[in-house]
């Protein structure tokens, strides 16, 4: 049943927008669009990398107010952790939005990549680039371009969790030999992770191979890590080499720890790329008396130089009380 609209003519006039149609076409500078898309992609990667610096914001409140604390301290802890989480999500969405804008610009440029280079893009082509399903696919867009992320997920299924993701649920642990152990875990969508660890008795090197299978049974990824530990005096050096499915080295992480007795006095971590160049460095110093910590993070810039990108200073340690002290009022009580 439909109600009569006595104002059909007025509604048509008020909602009709002929000014949105026609008009001059949008001139497209293909080279400029591609450069713009590249800049957006670089910004997306930069935002994503810097988001890792926010990790201490979510960790430090929990460490500062550990265990049973006053209600006010618990409220502060919860608010600080919540704020850090919201800020992290904001940066994630910002990076995603910047990437989407860059992808749209690249799609428009690709739509005219096989033409005379002076064609103009219609608004429908721009709408298609932003995922509007109600407009036609641009005629000049190559067949291998234009699938959305949702289309890709529908075709291949949801992505498998990362090897270190907390989404994996341990399933089994089998000791194959005195040197080898096989651990399996189940993913949220039918995936399977197998971790084979080879650790010879008394040997300083441990090799771990992680294979992730999709729900269909196809291999999603294979990665091998070889970890060696060497102790010289008060310095411990841990080297982690990473290899891909083809056996080629994909990167190395070297961590040096210096101890003052049993207390950690300093730690430096270098992350190197496939060519052995340091791309990320974290240097942490700890005052063994007060436990004050200074953590400096550096990254390699476009010129190949390591530059400081983040610095975190953690204040001196305050020891908790092992027992409940006597009330302050006791010293002022009058006997009798």
C-alpha positions, 0 to 999 in steps of 0.5 A: 500500500502506498500513500498519495503524495500531493507534492509530487511535482514539488518533490521532483523539482527539489530533488532533481539535480541536472546541474550535476550532469553534463559540464566539462570533463575532468582533465587528467594528468596521468603522470601527476596522478601516478606520482600522487598515487605513489606519494599516497602509498609512501605516506600509508607505509610511513604512518603504518611504520610509525604506529609501532612507536605507540606500543609503549603507550599501551604497555607502560600504564599496565607496568606502572600500575601492576597488580592490586592498586587503588581504584583511582590508579586502576581508573587512570590505567584503564583510561590511558590504555583506552586512549592509546588503543583509540589513537592506534585505531585512528592511525590505522584508519588514517593509513587505510584512507590514504592508501585508498585515495592513492589506489583510486588515483592509480585506477583513474590513471590506468584507465587512460594509460593505453589512450592518447594521454590527453583524454579526459576522465568522466565523473563516472570513471572517478566513481568507479575508482572509488568502488561505486558498483552502479557505474560502468567499468572504464573502457581503457582500464586493463583487465587485470586492474580494478578488483577491489579488496573485497572482491579479492577476499571473496575469490581467495577467502579471508587472509590467514593470520600472521605467524605470530598472531594471537588468533592461532589456537594451539592444537598439538605438540609432538616430539618427533625425535630428540632434536625435533618438535612439531607444534600445530595450531588452528586458525579462525577460518580453518587455517592450520599452522605447523611449526617444526623446531630443530634444536640439537642438544648442546648446540647454540643454533635453533632452526624453526620452520613455520608453514601456514596452510589455508582452509583449502589446504594450499600452502599460504606461506613458508618461513624459516628462522635460524637463531644462534646465541653466543655469550662472551663475558657479560655480553650476550649476542643473539642472531636471528636469520630469516629465510623464505620458501626458496631458502634465500635469506630475507633479513637478519636481526642481531640483538646485543645485551650487556649485563651488570651481574644479573641486571640488564644494563643495555640492549641494542637491536639491529634489523638488517635487510636482504643486503645486510644493511641496517634499516631499523635500530633500537638502543636501550640503556638501563641504570642498574641502580635506579632502573631508569631506561632510555630507548632510542629508535632509529631508521634508515632514510631515503639517503641511507642514513640512520636517523633517530625517529623515536625516544622513550624515557622511563622514570626510576623504579619505585619499590612497592611495600611488602606489608601494610604500614600502621595507620598514620593516626596511631602515633597521635592516639592518647593512651587510656 
